[in-house]
Amino acid sequence: MAKKVTFSKEDEEFFGKNGSFGVPKFDMEMNGGVPRGFTIIAFTDTGSGAELFAKQFTSPAEEPDNTLYISTNEGQQEIIRIYEKYSWPLDISVRTIGEEYNSNVLEKQLLASRYRLEGFRIDDIQKLAQTRFVDDSNQDYLTEVTNEVMALDPYFRVVMDSLDFFTQREDPSRVIGMIRMLQAHTQMYRGLLFITVSNDGLPPAVKQELSQIADMVLSFKVRTIGTDFETSMIVSKFRNSPENLKILVFRVTPDEAITPETVERIA
């Protein structure tokens, strides 16, 4: 039997039915923001600004200790630099899985390789350092992240940038299973979950299944016009609100970060 979740009247009044995307003009275009309980999947092109939008999505941080930003590509220092640049809250929770993986796996593999080149056998390395330089391949980041998100309290706000780390290392059915669990948890707890995933190398079947799971689907695009670049967001799914399907061309400003410039309805 599913666990029953209760919400206090104070929380319902404080959080409301919708949350902000962190982009005021985008909130207006989406008729008041993103409904509590929504899972958003963003399919991204390289250079389209999705990683900045992902950070901006955490900027409302209604409860900083209930807001989690998971990065699989960037380090702590770069994330802090962007948050300071736009004066976004610095007291949210941040986990940098890419840094963890580099430290726990890649650096040990590199060091073990260097020792082998210098004449040590792998069993010598293990005896010398009690496996200090050997990859512990049993660490399951996918399960760790799932448990970390599902431990958050109601009305949480989570960003995962990006899912590529898992789709490149895990069986697709396992990744899809994780997203299904997180989507159900987000809906039950009235959270907000934003996940980015690159279009590059993503199997069509996986993309289709992710789109079916998501309550909202965004596509971040970039194209060249003459010597300039044009970045846009396409809202191709918004559960139960087809009037919100739009193409929004956006730019990055020093004060507002990502902000829509022009809007075109999808017929």
C-alpha positions in Angstrom: 0.0 0.0 0.0 1.3 3.4 -0.9 2.3 5.7 1.9 -0.2 8.4 2.6 1.2 11.9 2.6 -0.5 14.7 4.5 -0.1 18.4 3.8 -0.6 21.1 6.4 -2.9 24.0 5.5 0.0 26.4 6.1 2.2 24.6 3.6 -0.6 24.5 1.0 -1.1 28.3 1.4 2.7 29.0 1.4 3.6 26.8 -1.7 0.4 27.2 -3.6 -0.6 25.0 -6.6 2.1 26.2 -8.9 5.8 26.9 -8.5 8.0 29.3 -10.4 10.4 28.2 -13.1 12.8 30.8 -11.9 12.1 32.8 -15.0 9.3 35.3 -14.4 8.4 35.8 -18.1 8.3 32.0 -18.6 6.0 31.7 -15.7 3.6 34.1 -17.4 3.8 32.2 -20.7 2.9 29.0 -18.8 -0.1 30.6 -17.1 1.3 30.9 -13.6 4.3 28.6 -13.5 4.7 24.8 -13.1 2.1 22.7 -11.2 3.3 21.1 -8.0 4.0 17.5 -8.6 5.3 17.9 -12.2 8.3 16.1 -13.6 10.0 18.0 -16.4 12.3 16.4 -19.0 14.4 18.7 -21.1 16.0 17.3 -24.2 19.0 19.5 -25.0 21.4 20.5 -27.8 25.0 21.4 -27.1 25.3 25.1 -26.5 21.6 25.7 -26.1 21.7 27.1 -22.5 20.0 24.2 -20.8 22.6 24.0 -18.1 22.0 27.6 -17.1 18.2 27.1 -17.2 18.7 24.1 -14.9 20.5 26.2 -12.3 17.9 29.0 -12.7 15.2 26.5 -12.0 16.5 26.1 -8.4 16.7 29.8 -7.8 13.2 30.2 -6.2 14.4 27.8 -3.5 11.3 28.1 -1.4 13.0 25.8 1.2 16.8 25.8 0.6 17.3 22.6 2.7 14.6 20.9 0.5 16.2 22.0 -2.7 18.8 19.8 -4.4 20.9 20.4 -7.5 22.6 17.3 -8.9 25.3 17.9 -11.5 27.0 15.1 -13.4 29.3 17.4 -15.5 30.3 20.4 -13.5 32.3 21.0 -10.3 31.4 22.8 -7.1 33.4 25.9 -7.9 31.9 26.5 -11.4 28.4 26.0 -10.0 29.1 28.5 -7.1 30.5 31.0 -9.7 27.2 31.0 -11.6 25.1 31.3 -8.5 27.1 34.2 -7.3 27.0 35.9 -10.7 23.2 36.0 -10.6 22.8 36.3 -6.8 20.9 33.0 -6.6 20.7 31.2 -3.2 24.0 29.5 -2.1 22.4 27.6 0.8 20.8 24.9 -1.3 22.1 21.3 -1.4 24.5 20.5 -4.3 25.9 17.1 -5.3 28.5 16.9 -8.0 28.6 13.3 -9.2 31.1 14.0 -11.9 33.6 15.1 -9.3 32.9 12.1 -7.2 33.3 9.8 -10.1 36.6 11.4 -11.1 37.9 11.1 -7.6 36.6 7.7 -6.7 37.2 5.9 -10.0 39.1 7.7 -12.7 42.0 9.0 -10.6 42.5 5.6 -9.0 42.5 4.0 -12.4 45.0 6.5 -13.6 47.2 5.9 -10.6 47.0 2.1 -10.9 48.0 2.4 -14.6 51.0 4.5 -13.7 52.1 1.9 -11.1 51.8 -0.9 -13.6 53.9 1.1 -16.1 56.5 1.5 -13.5 56.8 -2.3 -13.0 54.2 -3.1 -10.3 51.7 -5.9 -10.9 48.1 -5.2 -10.0 48.2 -7.7 -7.1 51.3 -5.8 -5.7 49.3 -2.6 -5.8 46.4 -4.2 -3.9 48.7 -5.5 -1.3 50.7 -2.3 -1.0 47.7 0.0 -0.5 44.9 -2.4 0.5 43.1 -1.6 -2.8 43.7 2.1 -2.2 44.4 2.6 -5.9 41.8 0.2 -7.3 38.3 1.2 -8.5 35.5 0.1 -6.3 33.1 -0.7 -9.0 30.3 -1.5 -6.6 29.3 2.1 -6.0 25.8 2.5 -7.4 25.3 6.2 -8.2 21.9 5.5 -9.7 20.5 4.0 -6.6 22.1 6.6 -4.4 20.5 9.5 -6.4 17.1 7.8 -6.3 17.2 7.3 -2.6 18.5 10.8 -2.0 15.6 12.4 -3.9 13.0 10.1 -2.4 14.2 11.1 1.1 13.3 14.7 0.6 10.2 16.3 2.2 7.0 17.4 0.5 7.3 20.4 -1.9 10.9 19.6 -2.7 12.6 21.0 -5.7 15.2 18.9 -7.5 17.3 19.3 -10.7 19.4 16.6 -12.3 21.8 18.0 -14.9 22.2 15.7 -16.7 20.9 12.2 -17.1 23.6 11.4 -19.7 25.9 10.2 -16.9 23.5 7.3 -16.2 22.3 6.6 -19.8 25.9 6.1 -20.8 26.7 3.7 -18.0 23.6 1.9 -17.0 21.1 -0.4 -18.7 18.4 1.9 -20.2 15.6 -0.1 -18.5 17.2 0.6 -15.2 17.4 4.3 -15.8 13.8 4.4 -17.0 12.8 2.5 -13.9 14.5 5.2 -11.7 12.7 8.0 -13.6 9.4 6.3 -13.1 9.9 6.0 -9.4 11.0 9.6 -9.1 8.0 10.8 -11.2 5.6 8.9 -8.9 7.4 10.3 -5.8 7.4 13.8 -7.1 3.7 13.6 -7.9 2.8 12.2 -4.5 4.9 14.7 -2.6 4.0 17.7 -4.7 7.6 18.2 -5.6 9.2 19.7 -8.7 11.7 17.6 -10.6 13.7 18.9 -13.6 15.9 16.6 -15.6 18.1 17.4 -18.6 19.3 14.8 -21.1 21.3 15.4 -24.2 19.9 14.6 -27.7 23.3 13.3 -28.7 23.3 9.5 -28.9 20.0 9.1 -27.1 18.1 6.1 -28.5 14.7 7.1 -30.0 13.0 4.4 -27.9 14.5 5.8 -24.6 13.5 9.4 -25.7 10.0 8.3 -26.4 9.6 6.6 -23.0 11.0 9.5 -21.1 8.6 11.8 -23.0 5.7 9.5 -21.9 6.7 9.6 -18.3 7.2 13.3 -18.1 4.5 15.8 -17.2 6.2 18.4 -19.2 8.7 18.1 -22.1 11.1 20.9 -23.2 13.5 20.9 -26.1 16.4 23.3 -25.9 17.6 24.3 -29.4 20.4 26.4 -30.9 20.8 27.5 -34.5 22.9 30.0 -36.4 21.4 33.0 -38.2 24.1 34.7 -40.2 26.8 35.3 -37.7 24.6 35.1 -34.7 23.2 32.2 -32.6 19.5 31.9 -31.7 18.5 29.8 -28.7 15.0 28.6 -28.1 12.8 26.4 -25.8 10.1 24.3 -27.3 7.3 23.2 -25.0 6.0 20.1 -26.7 4.1 18.6 -23.8 2.3 20.1 -20.8 0.0 17.6 -19.2 -3.7 18.6 -19.4 -2.8 22.1 -20.7 -2.2 21.9 -24.5 -2.6 25.7 -24.6 0.8 26.0 -23.1 2.6 24.4 -26.1 4.8 27.1 -27.5 8.2 28.0 -29.0 10.1 30.6 -27.0 13.2 32.3 -28.3 15.3 33.4 -25.4 18.4 35.4 -24.6 20.7 35.7 -21.5 20.7 39.0 -19.7 23.0 40.1 -16.8 20.1 40.6 -14.5 17.5 38.0 -15.4 19.8 35.2 -16.9 17.5 33.3 -19.3 14.5 35.3 -20.4 12.1 34.8 -23.3 12.1 37.3 -26.1 9.6 36.1 -28.6 6.8 33.5 -28.4 5.1 31.5 -31.0 2.2 29.2 -30.4 2.5 25.6 -31.6 -0.5 25.0 -33.9 
